[in-house]
Amino acid sequence: MLSRLIRHEWKETWRIPVVSFLIILILTLVCFFLFRQMEPPADPDAINVGAFVTMMLYCMAVSIISTVLILYIAVRFYRNLYTDEGYLMHTLPVTPGQLLLSKLLVGALWMFVMSLLAFWAICCILLFGLPAMVNVDMTLLGPAVMEIFPMLFGMKPIPFLLFYVLLSLISSFSSVLTAYAAISLGQLFAKHKVMASILCYIGFTMLIQIVTSILMIPSLTRLILSEAMLEATDTIPAVFGAYMREVFFISMAGSLICAVVSYILSGYIMKKQLNLD
């Protein structure tokens, strides 16, 4: 029955995500065309403002589309399980855990594809937009980036890409489950359930940010007070790379813990505290 739920959820949700992906691809092609028409400044210290603004607007558009997608997934979860549709869904011969899992797998998959597409698109825009924004020789920039990459991110490009894929997968589950947990908690209120869900989501997000920031303080302190930074300038990138690597792993651990807690909370409310009034 779980497979049927997943297939049904897939068929009912594919339109909005696919349209979102197509919009990003179209915007990428438009920006690529615009960058091809721009001339880089003759002065190496100058910046083409048009290319810079185009790049920033593009990144903002991708971020907005990603936000719209997670809102769509959250609203569908609410309407499907906690409104009048919920009466029908909860009478099906399936467990609340199967309902939650089917929506989670499909929703997280869409968010995972979105995160990979957004990363690819922004990298392409940087690749095409940077030569239009500043006077830079890309044949020299590529090897230089490959050389300093481990110093900036604490790992080589290939391990970084593999790590990013894993982090994106965990973050996709975490973001969807956080929204599900907030919606489930909001349904426990007698009135203003939607507003309660929004406030719960804001509270969850703030709590996650606060805890993550606190966990990063030791690493940040070592970065600021490191004696190596004061002794020689050429050691700063290595210290920064170690700091960034710790930040990545803390973010992954935080997302994983948040996902587990949100899943348990959502499942418990759907099984023991379901309120469809």
N, C-alpha and C positions, 0 to 999 in steps of 0.2 A: 504493500500500500504506500510505503514511503516513496518508492520510485514513481508511482502515479502522481503523488502530490508534487514531486519535483518537476515532472513533465508538465503538469498543469500550471505550476508557478512559472515555469520557463516560458510557456506559450502566452501567458497573461502579462508578462513583464518585459518581453524583449524589445518592444517598440521604442519606448523612451530611451533606454540605454543605447540602442543602435543609432537612433537619431542624434543622441549626444556625441557618440563617436564620430558620426559623419560630419557634424558641425565642427568638431576639432580638426578633422582632416581637411575640410574645406578652408577653415581659417588658416591652417598651416600652408596650404597651397597659395592662398591670397597673400600671406605675409612673404612667402618665398618670391612671388612675382614682384611685390613691392620692393623687397631688398635688391632684386636684380636690376631694378630701375634706378637705384640710388648709387651715388658716387661717394666713395670714402673721402674724408677730408685730406687735404694735401699735407697739413701739419700733423706730425705723429702725436702731438699732445692735444689735438682737437678732437671733438666728438660730433658726429652727425646727429643732431637732436631729433630729426625725423625718425631715424632708425632706432634710436633709444626709446622714444615714445611708443613706436610701433611694437617694439619688443615687450615693453611694460604692459601695454594694453592687451597684448596676446596672452601674457602670463596671467593677467587678471581674468580674462575671458575663460581660460582653462580652469582656473580656480573656481569661478562662479558655476561653470558647468558641472564640476565635480560636486559642489555643494548642492546643486539642484538634483543631482542623481541620488545622493544620500537622503535628501528630503523626500523624494519620490518613493524610495524604498521604505522609509519610515512611515509615510502616510498610508502606503498600501498595507503595511503590517497592522496599523491601527484600524483601518476600515475593514480589513478582512477578518480580524479576530476580536475586535472590541466594539463594533457597531452592530447594526441589525444583521449584517452578513455573518457576524460571529455566532449568532444562534444556529445558523445552518452549519457553519464550519465545525463547531464543537459537538454537533450531533452525528458527524461522520464516524464510521467505525475505525477511528484512528486515535492515538493517544495525543495529549497536548505536546509531549516531547517530539512526536513526529511532525506535528504542525509547525512547531518552532524550528526544527532542524531543516525541514524542506524550504522554509522561507529564508533561513540563515544561509544555506548553501548557495541558493540562487542569488540572493542579495550580495553576499560576500564575493561571489564570482564576478558579478558585474562591477563591483567596486575595485576588485583586483585588476580586471582588464582596464578599467579607467585609469588606475594609477600607473600601470605600465605604458599605456598609450600617452598619458600626460608627460611622463618622463621622457619617452621617445620624442614626442613632439617638441618639447622645450629644448631638448638637446639639438634637434634639427634646426630650430630657430636660432639658437646660439651659434651653431655652425655656419648658417647662412647669413645671419644678421650681424655677427661680429665684424666680418670684413667690410660691411657697409657702414658700421657705426664708427669704427676707428681705423686708422691706417696701420694695418698689421699684416705681416707676411705669414699666411696660414701654414706654409711649408716649414717655417721655423717654429711656429707656435705649437704645432702638434707634438713634435719630439720633446719640447720644453714641458708641455703639460704632462706627458707620460713620465717624465723624469721627476717632477715635483709632486705628482699625484699621491704617492705614498706618504709624503711629508704633510700633505694637506688633509688627507682622509684616513691615514693610519693603515692603509692596505693598498695593494696594487689594483689596477683597473678591473681585471677579471674577477678576483675575489670580491671586490666591491660590488660589481654587477650582480653576482650570485647572492651576496648578502642583501642587496637592495630588493631583489625578487622575493627573498624569504621575508624580509621586513615588511614589504608591501602586502604580502599574503596575510601575515599576522595582523597588520594594521587594518586590513579590509574587514577581517572578522571582528576585530575590536571595535571599529567605528560603527558597524551595523549592530552589533550586540549592545553597545552603549545606548544607541537609539531605542532598541527593543526594550532594554531594561527601564529606561526613562518612561516610555509609553506604558509599560506594564505597571510601574509604580503609580503613574498618574491615574490609572483606572481604579485605584484603591480609594480615591477621594470621592465623596458623595456628589460634589458639584465642581464645575469648571475643570473637567478632567483634561481637556486639551491644554489649558493654561498650566495645570499642574504638571503635565508631562513635559512641557517646554521648560518650566522652572527646574524640574528634576534633571533634564538634560544639561541645562546651564550649570547646575550644581555639580553634576558628575564631571563635566568638562573642566570646571574650575578646580575641583578636587584632584583630578588627574594631573593637571598642570602644576599645582602646588606641590604634590608629592614628587613628581618628576624633577621639578626644580630643586627641591631639597636634596634629592639623591645626587644631583649633579654638582652640588656645592663643593664636596671634597675634591672632585676633579678640577673644578674651576679654580679653587684655591691653590692647588698645586700648579696650575698653569700660570697664575698671576705671580706667585711667590717663588717660582722655580729659579734657583741660582744660575742655571744654565742660560736662562733668558737674559740675565744681567751680565754674564761674562762674555758672551759672543753672540752676534746677531745670527750667524749661520746655524745655530742650534734651535732657533725659535720654531722653524717649520716642523722639526722632528717632535718637539714638545706639543705643538698644536695638533699634529697627526695623532699622537697618543690620546690627547684629550678628545678629539673627534671620534676616535674608535670607541672610547668609553661611553660617549654620548649615544652612539648608535646602539650599543649593547644595552644600555639602560633604557633607551626608548623601546627596544624590542621586548625586554623583560616587562616593562610597564604595560605595553600593549597586550602581552600574553596574559598577565595577571588580570588586567581589566576585562579581557574577553572571557576568561574563566568565571570571574565573579559575576559578570553581567549575564552569562548563560545560566548559571545556577539560580540567580535571582529571577530571571524571566521565567525559567521553567517552574520554579516553586510557585510563583504567583499564578501562572496559568493552571497549575494542578490543584493548588490548595486555596487560593484567594481570588478566584475568577469572579469578576463583578461586571455583568453586562447590563446593569440597570440604566 
